[in-house]
Amino acid sequence: STAPSGEPWIATAVQGEGCDIFWPCIDSPHGEPGRVDLHITVPSDLSAPSNGRFLGKVDHGDGWTTWNWTAKSPNTYAIALNVGPYEEIAGEYRSRFGNTIPMAYWHLKSDTPEQVQALFAQFPKMLDFFEATVGPYPFGDEKMGVVETPHLGMEHQTINAYGNGYKIDGRGYDWLLQHEFAHEWFGNQLTNQNADDMWLHEGLGSYMQPLYARWLLGDRYMQRELANQREGLINKYPVVSGTPKTEDEVYKGDVGPGNDIYSKGSLISHSLRMLIGDAAFHEAITRLVYGRPDPRPGNFAPLYRSTGDFLEIVNAVTGQDYGWFFRGYLYNAALPVLMQTREGGVLRLEWATGDGGVFPMPLEVEIDGAVQVVAMTGGRGQVAVPGDAHVLIDPQNKVLRQMDVIDELQAYKAAQKPK
């Protein structure tokens, strides 16, 4: 690509194609090297920000300059080349864990300064949110780095690609910046055992946007993002199949879950948090990401995780078996269906799942403004309801389930598409 000011503008993004396209690597999630040193020689009027720590640059005196970087334990597809007419804005973040983290944003020199400053001002806020919600920034001894790219974005380790064009969409933050940054925890620190577990990257990473909306602006903004995610679910393939998959078999919606690993994974995460509570959810996520409940800078290393690992952690934290939850939501394509009948002053409720398994998901039921919990033991429950009472099931939308209103909306939108 060419930058607006006319110079070459180059970026790599090889998650789907493989790291071996441009550097010698083991093209597998399990091929993470202990260290990668990068020496990138570019025209001297251009910059080459990359992964890890900057070791300095060497001007060869012939119009070419070499930029030197070193990165510890990088995700294989997260090594990136970025070359362009960049200017750097830098600062420091004083972490709640006691360390100081360098922050840097390489932007095109043609960008509007006010937009650059506004985006950079979001960096420490996002760091604070993630460190409070998940745990220490995993690469604090290197940097939080972002570089402007001609493509939309990618979670390149310590040098996240940003191509959202400083859009303002009413969320109160830049969603692309926040989503890619989430992958420093869910993708780079925690790496999936197999592509079949990709929802641990994309689903948990996508849940960080509604949680961040709440962190900044409150419940209404979180619920808006969750509602938008809910409208796009496809439910054609399970989020997790239980068998090894390639990335194409997961990301392509005609053969696998596709975008459901993002939004459905997020909504499943939300239902899990609502079910087990904030404290247990936080501990489970922390243990999942760091392998311990008490992470501090220097006492953890990148690790691999599977969906089964997450279930074991949730069970250990809560002291209960949530296999039914993982099976009902992750290993079935169809969402759980809530069947209900109301007669003789009794509301009877029953869950049905795609595989017919028992799904004892408790439900809140609001009866004339008063809320009570129906345990749904064995997947069934009932509650007394006066004949003229107004009944609202799951008034806070805590439980992901099939809903007629969403099915009707999706059918309507499908019918409007040109034949």
C-alpha positions as CSV (number, residue, x, y, z in Angstrom):
1,S,0.0,0.0,0.0
2,T,0.9,3.7,-0.3
3,A,0.5,6.1,2.6
4,P,-1.5,9.3,2.1
5,S,1.8,11.2,2.0
6,G,3.0,9.0,-0.9
7,E,5.6,6.7,0.8
8,P,5.4,2.9,0.9
9,W,3.1,1.5,3.7
10,I,3.6,-2.2,4.4
11,A,2.1,-4.6,7.0
12,T,1.9,-8.3,7.4
13,A,-1.0,-10.4,8.8
14,V,-0.7,-14.1,8.4
15,Q,-3.0,-15.8,11.0
16,G,-4.9,-17.8,8.3
17,E,-2.0,-18.3,5.9
18,G,0.8,-19.2,8.3
19,C,3.9,-17.7,9.8
20,D,6.2,-19.6,7.4
21,I,5.1,-17.2,4.5
22,F,7.8,-14.7,5.6
23,W,9.9,-16.1,8.5
24,P,11.3,-19.5,9.4
25,C,8.9,-20.9,12.0
26,I,7.0,-24.0,13.1
27,D,3.6,-23.2,11.7
28,S,1.6,-24.5,14.6
29,P,0.2,-22.9,17.8
30,H,2.6,-25.2,19.7
31,G,5.6,-23.9,17.8
32,E,6.1,-20.7,19.9
33,P,9.9,-20.0,20.0
34,G,11.5,-18.9,23.3
35,R,12.7,-15.7,21.6
36,V,12.6,-14.0,18.2
37,D,15.2,-11.4,17.2
38,L,14.1,-9.1,14.3
39,H,16.5,-7.0,12.2
40,I,14.4,-5.1,9.7
41,T,16.3,-3.0,7.1
42,V,14.2,-0.2,5.4
43,P,14.7,3.1,3.6
44,S,16.0,5.6,6.2
45,D,13.0,7.9,5.8
46,L,10.7,5.1,6.9
47,S,10.2,3.4,10.3
48,A,9.9,-0.3,11.2
49,P,8.1,-0.8,14.5
50,S,7.8,-4.5,15.5
51,N,7.4,-7.0,18.3
52,G,9.0,-6.9,21.8
53,R,11.7,-4.5,23.0
54,F,13.5,-2.0,20.8
55,L,17.3,-2.6,20.7
56,G,18.1,0.4,18.6
57,K,18.6,1.1,14.9
58,V,21.7,1.4,12.7
59,D,21.9,3.9,9.9
60,H,24.2,2.4,7.2
61,G,24.8,5.7,5.6
62,D,23.6,4.5,2.2
63,G,19.9,5.5,2.6
64,W,19.1,2.3,4.5
65,T,18.6,1.8,8.2
66,T,18.2,-1.5,10.2
67,W,15.7,-1.6,13.1
68,N,16.4,-4.2,15.8
69,W,13.8,-5.8,18.1
70,T,13.7,-8.8,20.4
71,A,10.5,-10.6,21.6
72,K,10.0,-13.4,24.2
73,S,7.7,-16.4,23.5
74,P,5.7,-14.8,20.7
75,N,2.6,-16.5,19.3
76,T,3.7,-17.8,15.9
77,Y,1.3,-15.7,13.8
78,A,1.8,-12.7,16.0
79,I,5.2,-11.7,14.6
80,A,4.7,-8.7,12.3
81,L,6.5,-6.5,9.9
82,N,5.3,-2.9,9.7
83,V,7.0,-0.3,7.5
84,G,5.9,3.2,6.8
85,P,6.2,6.9,7.3
86,Y,5.4,6.6,11.0
87,E,5.7,9.0,13.9
88,E,5.8,7.6,17.5
89,I,3.8,8.9,20.5
90,A,5.0,7.2,23.7
91,G,4.3,7.2,27.4
92,E,4.3,5.1,30.6
93,Y,1.5,3.3,32.5
94,R,2.0,2.7,36.2
95,S,0.3,-0.7,36.8
96,R,-1.8,-1.6,39.8
97,F,0.7,-4.5,40.1
98,G,3.6,-2.1,40.8
99,N,5.5,-2.2,37.5
100,T,5.7,0.5,34.9
101,I,4.7,-0.5,31.3
102,P,6.0,1.4,28.2
103,M,3.2,2.5,25.8
104,A,3.8,3.4,22.2
105,Y,1.7,4.2,19.2
106,W,3.2,4.4,15.7
107,H,0.9,6.4,13.5
108,L,1.1,7.8,10.0
109,K,2.7,11.3,9.9
110,S,-0.3,12.5,7.9
111,D,-2.8,11.8,10.7
112,T,-4.7,14.5,12.5
113,P,-2.9,15.2,15.8
114,E,-6.1,15.5,17.8
115,Q,-7.2,12.0,16.6
116,V,-3.8,10.5,17.5
117,Q,-3.9,12.0,21.0
118,A,-7.5,10.9,21.6
119,L,-6.7,7.3,20.6
120,F,-3.5,7.2,22.7
121,A,-5.4,8.5,25.7
122,Q,-7.4,5.3,25.6
123,F,-4.3,3.1,26.2
124,P,-3.9,3.5,30.0
125,K,-7.7,3.2,30.5
126,M,-7.7,-0.1,28.6
127,L,-4.7,-1.3,30.5
128,D,-6.4,-0.5,33.8
129,F,-9.5,-2.3,32.8
130,F,-7.8,-5.5,31.7
131,E,-5.5,-5.6,34.7
132,A,-8.5,-5.3,37.0
133,T,-10.7,-7.7,35.0
134,V,-8.2,-10.4,34.1
135,G,-4.7,-9.8,35.6
136,P,-1.3,-8.3,34.9
137,Y,-0.5,-7.2,31.3
138,P,1.5,-10.3,30.1
139,F,4.3,-8.4,28.3
140,G,4.9,-5.4,30.6
141,D,8.6,-5.8,30.4
142,E,8.4,-5.2,26.7
143,K,5.6,-2.7,25.8
144,M,2.0,-2.1,25.0
145,G,2.5,-1.3,21.3
146,V,0.1,-0.4,18.5
147,V,0.8,0.5,14.9
148,E,-1.5,1.9,12.3
149,T,-1.9,-0.5,9.4
150,P,-3.6,-0.5,6.0
151,H,-5.6,-3.6,7.1
152,L,-8.3,-3.5,9.8
153,G,-6.5,-5.2,12.7
154,M,-4.7,-8.2,14.2
155,E,-3.4,-9.2,17.7
156,H,0.3,-9.0,16.8
157,Q,2.1,-9.5,20.2
158,T,3.1,-6.1,21.7
159,I,2.5,-4.4,18.3
160,N,-1.2,-4.7,17.7
161,A,-2.3,-3.7,14.2
162,Y,-4.8,-0.8,14.1
163,G,-6.7,0.2,11.0
164,N,-10.1,1.5,12.3
165,G,-9.5,5.0,11.0
166,Y,-10.3,6.7,14.4
167,K,-14.0,6.0,13.9
168,I,-16.4,7.2,16.6
169,D,-19.5,5.0,16.9
170,G,-21.1,6.0,20.2
171,R,-19.5,3.2,22.3
172,G,-17.2,5.5,24.2
173,Y,-14.1,3.7,23.1
174,D,-12.5,2.3,19.9
175,W,-13.8,-1.3,19.7
176,L,-11.1,-2.5,17.3
177,L,-8.3,-1.2,19.5
178,Q,-9.9,-2.9,22.5
179,H,-10.7,-6.2,20.8
180,E,-7.2,-6.7,19.4
181,F,-5.7,-5.6,22.8
182,A,-7.8,-8.3,24.5
183,H,-5.9,-10.9,22.5
184,E,-2.7,-10.1,24.5
185,W,-4.4,-12.0,27.2
186,F,-6.7,-14.3,25.1
187,G,-4.4,-15.4,22.3
188,N,-0.9,-14.4,23.2
189,Q,-0.6,-15.2,26.9
190,L,-3.3,-17.9,26.7
191,T,-3.0,-19.8,23.4
192,N,-5.5,-22.5,22.4
193,Q,-4.5,-26.1,22.3
194,N,-6.2,-26.5,18.9
195,A,-8.2,-24.3,16.6
196,D,-11.3,-26.1,17.9
197,D,-10.8,-24.1,21.1
198,M,-10.5,-20.8,19.2
199,W,-13.5,-19.4,21.1
200,L,-11.1,-19.0,24.0
201,H,-9.4,-16.4,21.9
202,E,-12.3,-14.8,20.1
203,G,-15.3,-15.4,22.5
204,L,-13.6,-14.4,25.7
205,G,-11.8,-11.6,23.7
206,S,-15.2,-10.4,22.4
207,Y,-16.8,-10.4,25.8
208,M,-14.2,-7.9,26.9
209,Q,-16.0,-5.2,24.8
210,P,-19.4,-5.4,26.6
211,L,-17.6,-5.6,29.9
212,Y,-15.5,-2.6,29.0
213,A,-18.6,-0.7,28.0
214,R,-20.0,-1.3,31.5
215,W,-16.7,-0.3,33.0
216,L,-16.8,3.1,31.2
217,L,-20.5,3.9,31.0
218,G,-22.7,1.4,32.9
219,D,-25.1,-1.4,32.4
220,R,-27.1,0.1,29.6
221,Y,-24.1,0.3,27.3
222,M,-23.1,-3.3,28.1
223,Q,-26.6,-4.6,27.4
224,R,-26.6,-2.7,24.1
225,E,-23.5,-4.5,22.9
226,L,-24.7,-7.9,24.1
227,A,-28.0,-7.3,22.3
228,N,-26.1,-6.5,19.1
229,Q,-24.1,-9.6,19.4
230,R,-27.2,-11.7,20.0
231,E,-28.8,-10.6,16.8
232,G,-26.0,-11.9,14.6
233,L,-25.8,-15.5,15.9
234,I,-26.0,-18.3,13.3
235,N,-26.1,-21.5,15.4
236,K,-25.4,-23.7,12.4
237,Y,-22.3,-25.5,13.8
238,P,-21.2,-26.0,17.4
239,V,-18.7,-23.5,18.8
240,V,-16.6,-26.5,19.8
241,S,-16.7,-29.8,18.0
242,G,-14.6,-31.9,20.4
243,T,-12.3,-32.9,17.5
244,P,-9.1,-31.3,16.2
245,K,-9.8,-28.6,13.6
246,T,-7.8,-26.4,11.2
247,E,-8.3,-22.6,11.5
248,D,-10.2,-22.7,8.2
249,E,-12.6,-25.3,9.5
250,V,-13.4,-23.0,12.4
251,Y,-13.4,-19.5,11.0
252,K,-15.3,-20.3,7.7
253,G,-19.0,-20.3,8.5
254,D,-19.9,-22.7,5.7
255,V,-18.0,-25.5,7.3
256,G,-17.7,-24.4,11.0
257,P,-19.0,-22.0,13.6
258,G,-17.5,-18.9,11.8
259,N,-18.5,-15.7,13.5
260,D,-20.2,-17.5,16.3
261,I,-16.8,-18.1,18.0
262,Y,-16.9,-14.3,18.6
263,S,-20.4,-13.3,19.5
264,K,-21.8,-16.6,20.7
265,G,-18.6,-17.2,22.7
266,S,-19.1,-13.8,24.3
267,L,-22.7,-14.4,25.2
268,I,-21.9,-17.8,26.6
269,S,-19.2,-16.1,28.7
270,H,-21.8,-13.6,30.0
271,S,-24.3,-16.4,30.9
272,L,-21.5,-18.2,32.8
273,R,-20.6,-15.0,34.7
274,M,-24.3,-14.5,35.6
275,L,-24.6,-18.1,36.7
276,I,-21.5,-18.5,38.9
277,G,-21.1,-14.8,40.0
278,D,-18.4,-12.2,39.5
279,A,-15.9,-13.5,42.0
280,A,-15.9,-17.0,40.7
281,F,-15.9,-15.9,37.1
282,H,-12.9,-13.6,37.7
283,E,-11.0,-16.3,39.5
284,A,-11.7,-18.9,36.7
285,I,-10.6,-16.5,34.0
286,T,-7.5,-15.6,35.9
287,R,-6.5,-19.2,36.5
288,L,-7.3,-20.0,32.8
289,V,-5.0,-17.2,31.5
290,Y,-2.1,-17.5,34.0
291,G,-2.3,-21.0,35.4
292,R,-2.6,-19.6,38.9
293,P,-5.0,-17.4,41.0
294,D,-2.3,-14.9,42.1
295,P,-0.4,-13.7,39.0
296,R,2.2,-11.0,39.4
297,P,4.7,-9.7,36.9
298,G,7.4,-12.3,36.6
299,N,5.6,-15.3,38.2
300,F,3.8,-16.6,35.0
301,A,4.6,-17.6,31.4
302,P,2.5,-18.0,28.3
303,L,0.5,-21.3,28.3
304,Y,-1.8,-23.5,26.2
305,R,-5.4,-24.1,27.1
306,S,-8.4,-26.1,25.9
307,T,-12.1,-25.9,26.4
308,G,-11.8,-29.0,28.7
309,D,-9.2,-27.1,30.8
310,F,-11.6,-24.2,31.2
311,L,-14.4,-26.6,32.4
312,E,-12.0,-28.2,34.9
313,I,-11.1,-24.7,36.3
314,V,-14.7,-23.6,36.6
315,N,-15.6,-26.8,38.4
316,A,-12.6,-26.4,40.8
317,V,-13.4,-22.8,41.5
318,T,-17.1,-23.3,42.2
319,G,-17.0,-26.8,43.6
320,Q,-19.7,-27.9,41.2
321,D,-19.9,-29.7,37.9
322,Y,-20.8,-27.4,35.0
323,G,-20.3,-30.0,32.3
324,W,-24.0,-29.6,31.4
325,F,-23.4,-25.8,30.8
326,F,-20.4,-26.4,28.5
327,R,-22.2,-29.3,26.7
328,G,-25.5,-27.4,26.2
329,Y,-23.9,-24.2,24.9
330,L,-20.6,-25.1,23.3
331,Y,-21.0,-28.6,21.9
332,N,-24.5,-28.1,20.5
333,A,-25.2,-25.9,17.5
334,A,-28.8,-25.0,18.5
335,L,-29.4,-22.8,21.5
336,P,-31.3,-24.2,24.5
337,V,-35.1,-23.8,24.0
338,L,-37.3,-22.8,26.9
339,M,-40.7,-24.4,26.7
340,Q,-43.4,-23.0,28.9
341,T,-47.1,-23.6,29.8
342,R,-49.3,-21.6,32.0
343,E,-52.5,-23.0,33.4
344,G,-54.3,-23.5,36.7
345,G,-52.3,-20.7,38.4
346,V,-49.0,-22.5,37.6
347,L,-46.2,-21.6,35.2
348,R,-44.3,-24.7,34.1
349,L,-40.9,-24.4,32.5
350,E,-38.7,-26.9,30.8
351,W,-35.4,-26.7,28.9
352,A,-34.7,-28.6,25.7
353,T,-31.2,-28.8,24.2
354,G,-29.9,-29.9,20.8
355,D,-28.7,-33.3,22.1
356,G,-31.5,-33.9,24.6
357,G,-29.2,-33.5,27.6
358,V,-30.4,-32.3,30.9
359,F,-29.9,-28.5,31.2
360,P,-30.6,-27.3,34.8
361,M,-30.1,-23.6,34.1
362,P,-31.9,-21.6,36.8
363,L,-34.1,-18.8,35.7
364,E,-35.3,-15.5,37.2
365,V,-39.0,-15.0,36.8
366,E,-40.6,-11.6,37.4
367,I,-44.2,-11.8,38.5
368,D,-45.9,-8.4,38.8
369,G,-42.6,-6.7,39.4
370,A,-41.3,-9.2,42.0
371,V,-38.4,-11.5,41.0
372,Q,-37.9,-15.0,42.2
373,V,-35.5,-17.7,41.0
374,V,-36.8,-21.0,39.6
375,A,-34.1,-23.7,40.2
376,M,-34.9,-25.8,37.1
377,T,-33.6,-29.0,38.8
378,G,-33.4,-31.7,36.1
379,G,-34.1,-29.1,33.5
380,R,-37.7,-28.5,34.8
381,G,-39.3,-26.1,37.2
382,Q,-42.6,-24.4,38.1
383,V,-43.8,-21.4,39.9
384,A,-47.2,-20.2,41.2
385,V,-48.6,-17.4,39.1
386,P,-51.9,-15.5,39.7
387,G,-54.2,-15.7,36.7
388,D,-54.0,-11.9,35.9
389,A,-50.3,-11.5,36.7
390,H,-47.8,-10.1,34.2
391,V,-44.9,-12.5,33.9
392,L,-41.4,-11.7,32.5
393,I,-38.9,-14.5,32.2
394,D,-35.2,-13.6,32.7
395,P,-35.9,-9.9,33.0
396,Q,-32.1,-9.0,32.9
397,N,-31.4,-11.2,29.9
398,K,-28.8,-13.3,31.9
399,V,-29.4,-16.5,30.0
400,L,-28.6,-17.2,26.4
401,R,-31.5,-19.0,24.8
402,Q,-33.5,-19.4,21.6
403,M,-35.9,-16.4,21.2
404,D,-38.7,-16.1,18.7
405,V,-38.1,-12.3,18.3
406,I,-34.6,-12.9,17.2
407,D,-35.5,-15.7,14.8
408,E,-38.2,-13.5,13.3
409,L,-35.8,-10.7,12.8
410,Q,-33.2,-12.9,11.2
411,A,-35.8,-14.4,8.9
412,Y,-37.0,-10.9,7.9
413,K,-33.5,-9.7,7.2
414,A,-32.8,-12.8,5.1
415,A,-36.0,-12.2,3.0
416,Q,-34.9,-8.6,2.3
417,K,-31.6,-9.6,0.7
418,P,-31.5,-9.5,-3.1
419,K,-32.2,-12.9,-4.7
